[in-house]
Amino acid sequence: MASVLEHRREYLRLMRQFTLDAGFFTVTDIQKAAGIPRSTAQDWVMRLVREGCVLVKKEKAGRAAARYAAISAIPQSTCRRIFTTTDSEKVEIFHDCMSGACASFCGYHHARAGGVVTAVKRDGTLLRECAKIGDNPVSIGLPPYSAVGISGIRYTEDHIVQRIRCIGGPAYSLTDMMSRAEGVVRVELSRTGGIVEGNVWTQALTHLTIGVDDTDSKDGGATFALALALLTQISAGRSVLPISHHIVMLNDKITNKTAGNSASYIEVAVHPSRIERVIAKSREFVENEALSPEWGLAFLTGMTIPQSLREYGRRVREEVVDRDAAEKIAQQCGTILSGGNGVIGALGAVALARLPHKIQLDPARKFFS
């Protein structure tokens, strides 16, 4: 029985790999790859079709062989998306998982392992990790060692390459799941005993933060809702990957607010060649959808919030700031503003990006960059 199960596992692995690489496989593919008689390969394919592990994509027609594809009751990948943004020597890794528990596991072990990871944050099923380009060995093994860590990151050919070292469940994720995640270009693997190492290639994308404010009116609308709609709109293509949406509270004592004076910002990862197009598309969408003529947008590229912009974030919560002050700070920080007086709050939202939610939502809380 053990031999039958081993054969089944091996043949199904081959079928899945062919399906991943080419979208289908034939009986001849399995025969040659496994080095078995054609009749044996045929029997195993038909058996797995009956079991529901393989489906028939195209019936045999004349001399054209039948085509099959492997499926599985186990998710092909719990890794939905893996992508990276870079800013000089800094890199941010985004790993969107099907399970918050899996994201917590990886975040915990990556932080323990150290390596090139400098900060770890989890937001639901999204794991965000800040790291530095370079190498820093990690000790991986069974407890008390960490199960997985990132030992190196390099920038090459417009790609970010993570060097991941792991064992156990994380090794299964690296060998069988990560290559299927959206955003992954390829995975290169090597094994030493029970330890698996892999290079995970992703495109080097640019981090774009977009602040949004004053899109509503006394009669209706909500800036948070329009910001969410904007995130969906600009992320429709493959060149833009959505990261997050946030709400921040500004100065609630100003008189010309519609309600509690909240603003929003969204984060996306953009291919560098598409940044101008995303900015133009955002302007067009908000101008068409906003209920107020004073709508405002602020665009900041990169992973770092400058000190002067952080200080503006403090001011916009404690003082009445005019547009001239906003434009002056924006020019100093390389931030693009667009729209009416809403740019004051939109820039404030960007200034408060990357701070904890409890600070973003409570104007009374003090913060430091």
Buried (B, 14 or more C-beta within 10 A) or exposed (E): EEEEEEBBEEBBEBBBBBBBEEEBBBBEBBBEBBEBEEEBBBEBBBEBEEEEBBBBEEEEEEEEBBBBBBBEEEEBBBBBBBBBBBEEEBBBBBBBBBEBEBBBBBBBBBBBBBBBBEEBBBBEBBBBBBBBBEEBBBEBBEEEBBBBBBBBBBBEEEBBBBBBBBBBEBBEBBBBBBBBBEBBBEBEBEEEEEBBBBBBBBBBBBBBBBBBBBBBEEEEBBBBEBBBBBBEBBBEEEBBBBBBBBBBBBBEEBEEBBEEBBBBBBBBBBBBEBBEBBBEBBBEBBBEBBBBEBBBBBBBBBBBBBEEBBEBBBBBBEEEBEBEBBBEBBEEBEBBBBBBBBBBBBBBBBBBBBBEEEBBBBBEEEBEB
